[in-house]
Amino acid sequence: MQIKIKKLLSDCVDWIEYGLRRLYGKPSLMKQFIIVLILGSSLGIFSAYTMIRSIYNIGKNDAKKEFMELQHINPLELQKRNDSIFPIENGKLKIKN
């Protein structure tokens, strides 16, 4: 299985290299150095950006959890029930005389 994957990867690299050489020809050593430098620096900047952004988002989510959200206190709705002393009918208190 590993041999198949290695062969597939090497074939992909060869195909990409052939396509680039066909388009641009063989670049000089200075051009190769500049290309590697540009690609390396751009990937490094992107990596640093994603790491800093993820650390910032972690801190932002933690700050939201630290502070409690204040809300209005809603009054409790007590269950209306019939009592032996004061029976309730249709939501109105009925007092026996």
TATA-V785926 format. One record per helix or strand of 2 or more residues. SS is the DSSP state (a for helix, b for strand). FROM is the first residue (numbers start at 1). TO is the last residue. If there is no record, write none. Layout:
BEGIN
SS_FROM_TO + SS_FROM_TO
END
This chain:
BEGIN
a_2_24 + a_29_66 + b_88_89 + b_92_93
END
